[in-house]
Amino acid sequence: MLGDHVGGGGGALARWPSVLGFDRVVAKPGATVVARAGEDPLLVVGGYGGGRVAAFTSDLAPHWAPPEFVEWAHCASLWTSILSWAARVGSDSRTVTPVSAGAHG
């Protein structure tokens, strides 16, 4: 499950390092907010047509992603999990589980 990989199952990914900023968005009906920065969606996933989509509302560059985030030991596995889920790598029956994320708006 994507949620298990990005933090829904607890463990090291249950709390992400803070980001310095993000775009404020409202998740569309039917989408799943996987991670939040406070009350705002930080990672939203859903479907479009026959595919899967993921929207990360911050970035991975020094503008909003501090070294603590991009150098975080789980950063690569986070993105591998997100992209694998979106590309349907492995089981097509994966689901998502909401998690909390540390972030500053």
DABEL-V303740 format. One record per residue. N is the residue number from 0. RES is the residue in three letters. SS is DSSP state (~ for helix, > for strand, _ for the rest). PHI is phi in degrees with one decimal (NA if undefined). BURIAL is b if it has 24 or more other ideal C-beta (glycine too) atoms within 12 Angstrom, else e. Layout:
# DABEL-V303740
<<N/RES/SS/PHI/BURIAL> <N/RES/SS/PHI/BURIAL>>
This chain:
# DABEL-V303740
<<0/MET/_/NA/e> <1/LEU/~/-58.1/b> <2/GLY/~/-58.2/b> <3/ASP/~/-64.2/b> <4/HIS/~/-77.0/b> <5/VAL/~/-101.4/b> <6/GLY/_/135.4/b> <7/GLY/_/-64.4/b> <8/GLY/_/-89.4/e> <9/GLY/_/85.6/e> <10/GLY/~/77.5/e> <11/ALA/~/-61.9/e> <12/LEU/~/-90.3/b> <13/ALA/~/-65.5/e> <14/ARG/_/-131.5/e> <15/TRP/_/-84.3/b> <16/PRO/_/-63.3/b> <17/SER/_/-69.7/b> <18/VAL/_/-109.2/b> <19/LEU/_/-87.7/e> <20/GLY/_/-174.8/e> <21/PHE/_/-165.1/b> <22/ASP/_/-82.5/e> <23/ARG/_/-81.8/e> <24/VAL/_/-135.9/e> <25/VAL/_/-120.4/e> <26/ALA/_/-68.7/b> <27/LYS/_/-67.9/e> <28/PRO/_/-56.1/e> <29/GLY/_/92.1/e> <30/ALA/_/-80.7/e> <31/THR/>/-115.4/b> <32/VAL/>/-84.2/b> <33/VAL/>/-85.4/b> <34/ALA/>/-140.7/b> <35/ARG/>/-125.3/b> <36/ALA/>/-111.1/b> <37/GLY/_/68.1/e> <38/GLU/_/-95.8/e> <39/ASP/>/-90.1/b> <40/PRO/>/-62.4/b> <41/LEU/>/-111.0/b> <42/LEU/>/-134.3/b> <43/VAL/>/-123.4/b> <44/VAL/>/-128.6/b> <45/GLY/>/-177.6/b> <46/GLY/>/-118.8/e> <47/TYR/>/-146.0/e> <48/GLY/_/61.8/e> <49/GLY/_/-97.1/e> <50/GLY/>/-110.0/e> <51/ARG/>/-118.2/b> <52/VAL/>/-130.9/b> <53/ALA/>/-135.1/b> <54/ALA/>/-125.0/b> <55/PHE/>/-103.7/b> <56/THR/_/-89.5/b> <57/SER/_/-107.2/b> <58/ASP/_/-145.3/e> <59/LEU/_/-112.7/b> <60/ALA/_/-112.1/e> <61/PRO/_/-59.3/e> <62/HIS/_/-58.1/e> <63/TRP/_/-120.9/b> <64/ALA/_/-108.2/b> <65/PRO/_/-72.4/b> <66/PRO/~/-52.6/e> <67/GLU/~/-60.4/e> <68/PHE/~/-81.1/b> <69/VAL/~/-71.2/b> <70/GLU/_/-97.4/e> <71/TRP/_/-57.6/b> <72/ALA/_/-57.3/e> <73/HIS/_/-104.9/b> <74/CYS/~/-60.0/b> <75/ALA/~/-63.8/e> <76/SER/~/-69.9/e> <77/LEU/~/-58.9/b> <78/TRP/~/-69.8/b> <79/THR/~/-61.9/e> <80/SER/~/-65.8/b> <81/ILE/~/-61.5/b> <82/LEU/~/-69.1/e> <83/SER/~/-64.3/e> <84/TRP/~/-62.0/b> <85/ALA/~/-63.0/b> <86/ALA/_/-86.4/e> <87/ARG/_/59.7/e> <88/VAL/_/-76.6/e> <89/GLY/_/87.5/e> <90/SER/_/-67.4/e> <91/ASP/_/-78.1/e> <92/SER/_/-93.8/e> <93/ARG/_/-60.2/b> <94/THR/_/-124.9/e> <95/VAL/_/-115.0/b> <96/THR/_/-128.5/b> <97/PRO/_/-60.5/b> <98/VAL/>/-137.1/b> <99/SER/>/-99.2/b> <100/ALA/>/-134.5/b> <101/GLY/_/-77.6/b> <102/ALA/_/-163.7/b> <103/HIS/_/-118.7/e> <104/GLY/_/-83.8/e>>
